Amino acid sequence: MDLDIDLRDGALWLTMNRPEVFNAMSGEMCVALAEQIRDAGARDDVRVVVITGTGAAFSTGADISGDNAIDRFDVVAMDVANALIRAIVDCPTPVLAAVNGIAAGVSASAALASDIIVAKESAAFLLAFARVGFMPDGGSSASVAASIGRARAMRMALLAEPMPATEAYAAGLITHLAPDTEYDELVTTLVRRLAAGAPLAQTATKRAINAATLTELDHALERERSGQVVLMRTDDAREGMNAFNEHRKPVFRGQ
């Protein structure tokens, strides 16, 4: 599963631990994350959930390594990803994403669906889907635009350009930014503040703000699910994944 689970001082730490592949998310890891977050919302001993990664990356997104990786992706993969995003947004307990490095693909979507997003200055956010012939998913077609507007969302999604954490903070995409040397201290401080907060008030606040700002999230998840399932059957998506694994530029033909 490669997910480390640690409860201490009211904080449930969920740490993606596949540093050798930059914490690329397997289906099992995604399911486990969603289950842990859902369960946390019903536990009196959990006051805040923290999602983070080990090594150089937060996570590079879905694991698309291996020959003919496209054959592992179907509607089930989309349902698993959507379940993770819904678990984060619906969790009555605050969810903090501690972004220690690059956050790409569905992992970026998960981080950006969190309530508090803390990033190292050296981190970056990347909606990498277009690079392999896919569209954004994980609700990012709604959550990113809701945070930074249509123009910046289009730039991130269509051009698949990484947004440095410094720019993400300036644009309002994330809540906190720290120099790499001060990142751990800031994460610890914020986790302690959330764990010591008033749980009922935090739940009510989270629900109110999400209801006001993520009005399109459910529709976005369904649109992304439908669109992505169609794209999974295309030659372009197969070419994109093959090119990724062969370390070359893809040649897309619109087929």
C-alpha positions, -999 to +999 in steps of 0.1 A: +000+000+000+030+023+007+009+047+029+023+054+064-004+061+090+004+078+123-019+094+149-002+117+173-015+146+194-049+146+176-033+147+141-037+118+117-007+119+094-011+101+061+023+099+044+027+086+008+058+065+010+071+055-025+100+079-028+117+058-054+089+067-078+082+101-064+052+088-045+032+080-076-002+069-065-013+033-070-050+025-069-045+008-036-029+039-021-057+061-034-083+038-019-065+037+014-062+075+016-099+079+010-108+053+036-085+068+062-099+103+056-135+091+057-129+072+089-111+102+105-143+123+103-161+099+127-132+096+152-131+117+184-094+113+187-087+129+152-088+167+151-069+173+119-058+151+090-024+157+073-016+145+038+021+146+028+048+127+010+083+114+017+114+122-003+117+148-030+080+149-041+046+152-026+033+129-054+036+129-091+000+116-095-014+084-107+012+056-114+014+053-152+046+034-153+050+001-171+043-012-206+007-005-219-001+013-187-033+026-203-048-009-200-049-004-162-071+026-164-109+025-167-139+039-150-129+023-118-098+044-117-119+075-120-143+064-093-114+058-070-099+092-076-133+109-072-138+091-039-106+106-026-116+141-035-150+137-020-135+123+012-113+153+015-140+179+008-167+161+028-146+153+059-159+173+088-123+174+102-099+199+087-076+184+061-041+199+057-019+192+027+018+195+035+033+198+000+070+189+004+078+188-033+061+186-067+024+178-066+012+167-100-019+152-116-046+138-093-022+143-064-022+181-071-060+179-073-061+162-039-038+188-023-058+216-038-091+201-025-077+203+011-086+231+035-051+243+043-023+239+018+012+245+030+041+243+005+078+245+005+092+274-017+109+247-038+076+229-045+054+232-075+019+223-087+014+207-121-018+196-139+001+173-161-028+155-177-024+172-212+011+158-214-003+122-217-035+129-237-059+134-208-080+161-192-078+174-156-096+153-131-099+151-093-123+181-095-094+204-105-114+218-134-135+234-107-113+238-077-084+255-095-106+279-114-125+287-082-091+297-065-072+315-092-097+322-121-104+309-155-073+323-173-047+308-149-066+275-148-066+273-186-029+280-186-021+253-161-044+227-177-039+233-214-002+240-214+006+216-185+030+242-171+042+237-135+032+266-112+060+273-087+048+274-051+058+310-048+035+319-077+008+296-064+008+315-031+008+349-048-022+338-070-042+324-040-040+288-050-025+277-016-028+291+019+008+290+032+043+292+018+076+286+037+113+286+029+124+250+028+143+254+060+112+267+078+086+244+063+086+217+090+082+242+117+053+259+100+035+226+093+039+216+129+025+250+141-005+249+118-013+213+127-012+221+164-034+251+159-060+231+140-059+202+165-065+227+193-094+244+175-131+241+182-142+210+162-178+220+157-169+255+146-143+242+122-168+217+107-194+244+102-168+268+088-155+242+063-190+233+051-200+269+047-170+280+027-170+249+005-207+253-002-201+289-013-170+283-034-172+248-047-207+249-061-195+232-093-174+204-077-199+175-080-208+185-116-170+188-124-163+154-110-190+138-132-179+157-163-143+147-157-153+111-151-172+110-184-146+128-204-117+109-190-133+075-197-137+085-233-101+097-235-088+064-220-099+047-252-081+069-275-048+063-294-035+097-281-038+086-245-020+053-252+007+073-271+010+097-242+015+070-216+039+051-239+059+083-245+061+090-208+076+056-201+099+058-231+112+092-220+103+109-253+079+135-266+045+122-276+031+126-311-006+132-308-028+127-339-063+134-326-073+098-326 
